[in-house]
């Protein structure tokens, strides 16, 4: 098992004060005259949210927005200019044209998962540094190719696993994990009990004139059109994403790996399927359990989109069990419960409503994670400027993404799988190895680590 060397020197001024994700400097908005040229691919809900958080912490020049939905694109241009008028902002329907014509320093990618790899690699090859939403890829070899491109072209890539920049979780890591309050750790549990599985069954429709469905689909299979796929609908299909495993488990699994300094799991086993919600078109698992095995330790995931949460206080969360106590964490809070009569510890999320009142007017904002995303952007920009790896470097994002993808493959094949990241194979399993790279729809060509 390869170990991830995580910098543990995060400086905390206090539990209620702003935190630095560079691990050395107190948090403060970046200032200066050298505004980065920024472009966004995918101007939907989370793409705009990431861009607005970046605009809040650094002087940037937004030079390009790209989307295959002309209505989304027009709205995004209006919203960006309403935040701060941009002198050179252009709108595009094809991200390749945007990269060529605007030559951005930084690219943000907020498209559905099936597009991440091609767009990420093209952005890196164009010379841009990259903020890439999770999961980084739809299959394992795409992730290997993105990682290879980032290293080959010496570009900084920050992955949107912002639990690593969540103030109260940074505090929990320092005060509890790094301080040794847990003692030896041999087990972690992660879960999501949100009712996320769609039971929709919409009829086939005509593709609207303002939406380029061919380009939206890109390398994925072309499903018969049954409505705009924005927000939640595309997540209902394994053609475009990695299910709830790739959407929700990745956050909590990545947080546990970061907390404990874990690298690749020795093996992954998963079981599940569509057990309860059988009436709709969705083909992602509504019930799934996965075991990520390490030396003398298991990280166990479970999701159910039906029934009640095992712990109503922590319906989407992680729990790390040590010999001396238990650490529970989610996007809202953390709790440390010692095994003996020791002191319990609790921390809450950092709200910044007064500091950033514009957040309160932003449609669909996840207000409770805005402070984490701002710090994630600060860490990204400092990594770019200093030539160092960010806290959610592409390699870490690849490990967390690929492990979740392998869990889905294990569920499909009904057997444990062990991935060798050096040889890039599933050990002693030729059938599983072939599934590490999906088939692209022509004319799109699947990237590999060797051809980037």
Phi, psi and omega in degrees: 000126177279138181262140175269125179274101183265130176292119185259010188266037180296127183271119180247118180285322169185172183293340183254359184258167183290146189247151177259128177267002173278355178073356182230338188236144176295148182294137169199148177302141178284141178230169178142174183263346183273072181292131178287141174278121189239140175228148180239128174254116183095093189262022178285202187311298188278335175299312178296321181300315178298317181297318181294324177294320177297317181296335181284337188246358182205150174285108181237154176247104181282112186255343183206138171234139183226133175201150179273355175256111184297328178291315177299319183295315180298316179297320181296318178300316180296318182290321179294315180293331177291327176292310178200120182303132182252127185288324189243023185289128177236153180247141185221152173260345180235119185296332181294320176295319179299314180300319183291319188272331184261339179048061183288153172280326183227137175239134172254135179242120179232029180277169173301159191302325187293348180258348192303315188295307182299316181293320179297313182294318178297321178295316179298315182292337177284349179107002184271150165277160196226135167249111190245125178291154177275160342294151188290342187207166175268333176223169188291319182292331173300316178297318177299323181290320178297315179300315180297320180294317180300318180286320182297317184262005175054050178251145177277131177232118174256130180263144184284044172262074192279008169299330178292346179242012180281119189308312184289334177282327172299317178298316180298320179299315183289311188285334188244303184289303183294331179281354176081015182293334180285334190073204179292138182248129180233002183201141173221143177239143178225148185204162167211120180244022175291146180275078190260353185276122183283138174252019182288151179215063186289153178285163175292147185223168172280138178291127180292154184297332185276000186237122179271089185290328178298314180287325178299319182289320176053235185281355182278166173299143182272097177286149171304135186289126180226033177123162179300131185277004188299160181056250192271339191293319181295332180292349181281356189231133178290346176298333188246338184216194183244027177069192179294332175302313181279342183268317188246320179298321184305322180297311185284323176296317178296322179296318178294316179299317179295315180301318189257357180071037182269145177257227179289138173291151179291324177205160179226133175227137181215149176219147179161195180161195175269097185262322190249316187262081187261000188271336183267182180280339186304136181242014175276155183292130174270351179217127182201139173235139179221144176241118174260108189266131174239176178296116178060028180199142173240140169250116188248128179250145170216134167229146173222135177259021179215163179076196183253161179287144177300321176229105183301338178284338183224071183283335173227106196194178167230154174224123181253122185257118177247171181292340182250354181170181183233136175250122175252137181213145171208192185285350183257330193192177166216157176218133172248124180244107180289154179287333182257210181269019181293178185282129172284147179236144181218143175218148181243163180295157179266112173274146177227042185295323181284323181289325182232072183297339178295338177302325185291343180257358184279124180297136172065015181293140169273086189301327185286345178248005182298319181296324179292317181294322177300317179292327176296321178292318177301313179299319178300311182295321178293324177295320177299312184292325185263353181068035179241168180282137176285171184295331177245055180305154184306326179295319178293319177297325178293316180299313182293318179296307184298322179298320178291322176296318179295327175298318177296321177295321177298318177298320180293318185269346177063044175202156177294149180229139178238118183265134175257105183288347177279309179277343181061049179221158166277122189298126176057035181211088183294322180298314180292323179300322179296334182276358178288346179228116182282166177273128178273148174283129179300149006268008182293141183244132182291128177284154173228162179302333184278336187251014177276000000 
